């Protein structure tokens, strides 16, 4: 009887346009004075498997939150950089849940440390389906318009009406998309949310 071969899929790593190791805290702060929502990590369309968060979360939990340093948080931040979301399904549930247990403290830390925030800054646009005909998501194949500087749309995993923007210009692209939606579909509403951490799918 032939054996079934299992192919191990490697998680795609996020490319950092200018990693935090290459910029000083002062440089990061200067960047934020010009644009608070600047992000140096390119968008990574692969959701981060929750199981990969277990070890870095355990490491952080060994210390009091008040004792966390950028060096402590950076390994976790680099995992989250550019991610459109976190996979918390099946074998990833425990890791995603562990991450959730520190998310409030981590959000506060990220918000207060530009060097970390500069690589974690997703923006989400959620279409209000109650404002769509028959509660069906609008057709968005025509976006972005031809010759537009804005990137192709990225759907949040497992959904058909939540879009994720990340990387340089994420907020501007999200706002442009919302403007396009309202101009194309009269009466449609959408929710834009800036986040310090990627959302988790359970």
Secondary structure, DSSP 8 states (H G I E B T S, - for coil): ---------------BSS-GGGS-HHHHHHHHHH-TT---B--B-S-EEGGGGHHHHHHHHTS-GGG--HHHHHHHHHHHTTBS-EE-SGGGHHHHHHHHHHHHHHHHHHHH-HHHHTT---EEEEE-GGGSGGG-----TT-S-TT-SS----B-TT-SSEEEE-STTHHHHHHHHHHHHHHHSTT--EEEEE-SS--EE-
